Amino acid sequence: MESEALTETIRQCQQGQGDAFARLLHEYGPRLFGYFIRTTGSTTEAEDLLQDMFLKLLERIEDYRHEGRFEPWLFRIAANMIRDRGRKLQRQSRSLATGAEPGNPLHRTVDSTDERADPGRRLELGEDIDLMQKALWKLPELDREIILLRFYSGVSFKDIADQLQIPVGTAIAKVHRGLKKLKKIMTENES
């Protein structure tokens, strides 16, 4: 969304215009959904989080002061929701290490309705996704968050830097270090 259009849409949201919220959902919903699905591994939980996200947006948009940093602000809310969810899961003594049971953030299935993929390929893809999810959850929280923001939600390095309040070069370095750690974990898991 262009800067001027976003500014106007935010202003309309702050005035309570429902169609403006629909435009924000259309613009940011797919990327937020991608972020949530990669952090939870569950389509159902991602849908719930996305719905909660836009309820939070409805509650907080009045207080938002637009200075060209809407996307980092939005993804900061999303990241905080994921952190809160993680704390809640820890309090409920759920194990994040096994990944075996549905509802666990590491549990991931392949969409069996994808008729283009043959059964062997779907199984292989499912195994790859499981390995990636497990490896992501072994990363330190900040590294995992940065990788998910960059590669699963398409957030720019500049916006990551803004969100974390660090220089862009540091954000780039953190992404690359996080990827190296992820590769190391994946390589160790293959052994």
HELIX and SHEET records of a PDB file:
HELIX    1   1 SER A    3  GLN A   14  1                                  12    
HELIX    2   2 GLY A   18  THR A   40  1                                  23    
HELIX    3   3 THR A   43  ARG A   60  1                                  18    
HELIX    4   4 ILE A   61  ASP A   63  5                                   3    
HELIX    5   5 PHE A   70  ARG A   91  1                                  22    
HELIX    6   6 PRO A  119  LYS A  138  1                                  20    
HELIX    7   7 GLU A  141  ILE A  147  1                                   7    
HELIX    8   8 LEU A  148  TYR A  152  3                                   5    
HELIX    9   9 PHE A  157  LEU A  164  1                                   8    
HELIX   10  10 VAL A  168  GLU A  190  1                                  23    
END                                                                             
